[in-house]
Amino acid sequence: PGARTLVVWRQELLVHHRALEPLERAALLRARDGASFGAVCDLVAESLPLDEAGPAAFQLLARWVGDGIIARR
């Protein structure tokens, strides 16, 4: 029930998708708009206790890289 946000990406010929939680959605949108990783970390720190924010931001980055959502040019 309720609206969901999906992220859809392609790795070669395979299409992948998954639902995004609100914090990941906000962080991914900020990164998409050109924000630095520091700015994404600030967003995460505004939403989580400080001792959880660093690991959570790293987990988001690791997931995006692992999924192939972000990559080097």
N, C-alpha and C positions, 0 to 999 in steps of 0.2 A: 504493500500500500504506500502511496505517496510517490512523489517524483524522485527519480534516481538519475545520477550523472554517470555516464559510461565514458571510458577512454577506449578508443579503438586505434590500433596501430598495425602496421604490416612489417613482417620480417621476411624479406624476399617475397615468395608467393603465398605465404601463410598470413591470414588475418587473425588477429587476437583482439580480445575485448575483456573488460572487467568493470565492475562497478567501482566508483570512487566514494570514499568517505568524505564528508565536508572539508576536513582539514587538508587532506591530500588534494582535493579539487582546488581549493584556494591556493595552495602552494604551487601546484602545477600551472595554474593560470598565471600566477606571478612570474614563475620561471619562463613561461611561454612569452610573456610580455617583455622579457629582457632583463628581469631583475637579477642581481647577483645572488650567489648562493648565500651570502651573508644576509641579504634581504629576505630570502626564503626562511632562513634560520630565525630571523626576528619575528616573522609571522608565526612560526611554530612556537616560539617562546611566549608569544602573546596568548596562546591557546592552551598551553600545558605548563605544569610546574617546571621550574627551571632545571631541576635535576633530570627530568624526562625529555626536555626539549632537544638537547644535543643528540642523544641517541635516536630520537624519533626523526629528526631532520636527516641524519645520516642514513637511516633505514629507508626513508623516502628516496633519497638520491641513489642509494644502492639498488633499490627496486626499479627505478626508472632506467638506470644504466643496464641492469640485468635484463629487463624487458625489451631493451632496444628503443625505448621512447626517446631518450636523449643519447647522443653519441658525438664523437669528434667529427669534424668535417674532413 
